[in-house]
Amino acid sequence: MSEQAGQWTMDIALDLCRQALAEGRRRGLAVLTAAVLDRGGHLMVLLRSDGSSLLRPQIAVAKAWGVLAMGFGGRELARRAATQPVFYGALSDLSGGNVVPLPGGVLVRDAQGLLLGSIGVTGDTADNDELCAVAAVRALGLVADTGAKVSEV
């Protein structure tokens, strides 16, 4: 990332979305949609591939928003939702549906661990969505926080 550490710009957000969609094409995945939010949960960029289905933008935003709201990646959200479905149902209601507890929502950090924002990717399997989000983050020299244990990364 050429910008100063900790800086988060629309150009970086746009690059993240473009990288995620390009990774999906390289892998031959289903068409993807990607959303990048700043650390306050505000939408900065949303890109949807041609042919992306109707609710994909909302799902991408909800994956990105949910990880920011809870403070850990989508993989950990999914793990917790499996053991606490009532809480995560209530959380979805409280957030107006803006929490999708699945892989594909990734916190984005700088090299020092400072939270910059998040990316949400959807369109293929949740695991493949996450692979594309992580590839995009790493391509820009940033740190992807999926909520996975270090041994799972």
Steps between C-alpha positions, in 0.01 A plus 500: 500500500664821387302721734613576853434225756150519637366711214183370336391652171236443234778394261610226741138391546450490123822300454382250764171444321669469161757255637229285661297478179813429294597219739159345450546512123851348528355214705206449265247568776143616469454873444584700812397820670737683736440783747757698699409698810705743705555418867185694593290267284440745215489359148792624292483280191273226370572312178284226356601281210276483195232244572519531877165416657258746657591481872877466463573868576307479829672172593848640428431809710354288783806273503730804522278684752455200728872446550547866588204497737625195689874568473605167350497334160223308331653160569473567875150645453396175331656292778316695768169508309506120480510476879285805582229517231251689718751778570600531133135501392439786744818673381378484142168650607668775702725591209222510245640190330851644474677199649566191288704264719693320227852501360545772242491789747858601578643773720779695331797610709827674429837340581484638855159341559300825476145434379440680169165358395354183356418320179206273431492266202210283384390299200667161533537277805580686820847342510574611143364847574745520790791381284433786258470758779826384659682498165386857436616622839838329470548630145499852644749413773239515776405244764182294467331404828253220428444397858677171431752358739857547377527126428201526262639783287 
